[in-house]
Amino acid sequence: MHVISQCYRSPMAFRLKLDRGLGPDVRRVLAAQAKVVASRLTGKDATIAVHEARKGIKRMRALLRLVATGLAPDHFSSMNTALRDIARGLSGARDRAALTQACAELAATTDGQRQLASDLERAKRLISQSPTAKAPASAIAAALQEIARFRRSVRKVEIVGAADDVVVSGLRATYRRGQKALAKARASQSDSDYHELRKHIQAHWRQMALVTPAWPDEFSARASTAKSLSANLGLDHDLAILAEFTRTAERSHAFAQE
């Protein structure tokens, strides 16, 4: 029996069971995650709602990439694009929340540096005054409509090919994309390339979580390591966004004063 086929039942929603075939399993996980996203988007705290919803969308996109070779190309493309567009519609609010958090984390390291503390307070004021500081109700409403449409499309998901072949192919493709992104980021040292690298690491981490029951010790360790690396790169990205935001906001303020 192949190792991937040895997955057992898990109480966690974001796991592949593979006890009823890959198609039903993928539909089950996508439906469960889409339901979670819809539930999060109806939460009272818009910032938390957006953050949690975007995490759910990333989990679904990681799953789609994992089984991409078993999906009809147009079906994969339409579903992946739908999820990407939903996340983009909510990205403005997420970025502002991340900027606020980055300010808070930097403030904890000021060690009495008054000028830095003052600069951070000014940055927080600029962030709070940004027109996209909070997710508009219209953006959340649009996301809810789109996720409802996506949930209907999940029922039509069919996987062609042996489960082992499809899953191993997906794992290999994601890892190779990550290797290429790492080489590019090391060569360029650019914030945007490191951000791209983080996306591939996140996909690898979530795909490891999906197949963890097949080899718990090995795959859970890989998932944990990738998640930690993703968090570090995420903080680096947030700081890069904060630096660019404050530069742009300061230029706009200076222009307004002329």
Buried (B, 14 or more C-beta within 10 A) or exposed (E): EEEBBEBEEEEEEBBBBBEEEBBBBBBBBBBBBBBBBBEBBEBEEBBEBBBBBBBBBBBBBBBBBBBBBBBEEEBBEEBBEBBEEBBEBBBBBBBBBBBBBBBEEBBEEBEEEEEBBEBBEBBBEBBEEBEBBBBBEEBBEBBBEBBEEBBEBBEEBEBEBBBBBBBBBBBEBBBEBBEEBBEBBEEEEEBEBBBBBBBBBBBBBBBBBBBBBBBEEEBBEBBEBBBEBBBEBBBBBBBBBBEEBBEEBEEEEEEEEE
